[in-house]
Amino acid sequence: MELWKDAPPEQLKKYVKLGPCYVAIRFLVVVVCLSILLPLLYCFRIQPMLTARFFTKTMMINSPEQFGYTGRVRLMDEGTGTILFAGRLEEGRIQGEGTLYDYKGNLLYQGGFEQEQFSGTGILYYPSGAVRYRGGFQNNQYRGTGTVYYENGNKQYEGTFSEGALTGTGKEYYETGTLKYNGEFKRGFYEGTGKIYYETGILRYQGELKAGLYEGLGTLYNQNGRIIYKGSFSQGEYEGMGVLYQGDTIIAQGEFHQGEFLGGTTILYGKNGMIVYVGEVEQGKRQGIGKEYDLEGNLSYEGSFAADRMEGEGKLYEKGVLIYEGSFQAGEPDGAGKQYDVETGTLIYEGTFAEGRYEGTGKLFDAETGNMIYDGEFYNGDFYGFGKLYDGSTQVLLYEGEFRMGLYDGGGILYAENGGMLYQGQFLLGRYHGQGVLYQPETGVILQQGEFRNGILVTPKEEAWETIQ
């Protein structure tokens, strides 16, 4: 060790002659040591540091060489030699900026990484090379602000994300590039307030939404931009108070449930687009005052409804011509009313009805002359009980007495066309039957009297009646 302490050397034995020169032995020792140490230092310290800092190292993915390595690398698939990743490793983990490829060499992703996961800002690609997404990432999921693209290059969505789902405010587009939705999102669904558009660009809906469905207050439009409905929604259906439109006309205004109109005033349309009802509705049925129309658009009824049927006072029409006015029950004329001839509009009956038929007391009139032809009692649409029958042209009384099933039946008086008495007595199903008197109408002379059977005198009475009161 004394060789290193003496400087400069004073004895010749401490030198080595190299040619004409003498070199200190300690200098030679230093040179030899440095020649050994410097290459080792370069190989194991300097060169890796320079490579990691200024150069890119190529290695097999998931190889022992990768583990614990820090620096820029190209990770290669051992089987195919395809580059799968180009970027930076931190202690063997993908970290920082980098580029990811699939096993076919197609570009998949460019941007930030954290522990092998997409994090930060980056660009995701389709296998075709078209941009799929551009924006923020965290843990391989879209996060923050970003834009999703269709493979044709048009935007699919631009706005904010959370945990990979559309959340916050944004705009969604059709594949053609037309705006589809503009508003709020939650977990990938339309939720909050927003506007939905047809593919033509016409506004379809604006208002409140939940889980992708109309929910709350909003307005629905048709493809021509006209309002269909304005009011309250629930789960995509009309629910609560609202107004329904047909063109510029309000066809329903009131309460809705599950898309059906419950109560208020409305206009209902048939399958052919013609109006079939205008009036009040309750619980989805016609209730209150309204007007009903036939398939040709002619007024068929106006008046009161209950439980979707004509009930109360109203007027019935046929091809727009009034044929009945009065009381209804369960959809049929019932109670006091008037019936008119559909051809002439002349009053043909005035009285009471039951289930659409004449029943009770009433008057029947001739459709052509308007003259009364019957005044009395009815049952099931026929003369039944006491009544008077008249000639529709001359108003001459033809019969007064009992009827059954529209025929003379019971006690009654039959008159001739000149008003003279023809028969007085008992009838059965329209024929003389029982005790009676047959007269000559012109003179009042008794022709036959006694007991009749089926219109024939079977038991004459010897004493003539001068008159029968």
SULVENBEL-V253591 format. One record per pair of residues at least 24 apart in sequence whose ideal C-beta (glycine too) atoms are under 6 Angstrom apart, sorted by the first residue. I is the first residue (numbers start at 0). J is the second residue. D is the distance in whole Angstrom. If there is no record, write none. Layout:
<<I;J;D> <I;J;D>>
This chain:
<<65;91;5> <66;91;4> <67;91;5> <125;150;5> <149;174;5> <173;198;5> <197;222;5> <259;283;5> <317;341;5> <331;355;4> <340;366;4> <345;369;5> <356;380;4> <365;391;3> <370;394;5> <381;405;4> <415;440;3> <423;467;5> <430;454;4> <436;464;6> <436;467;6>>
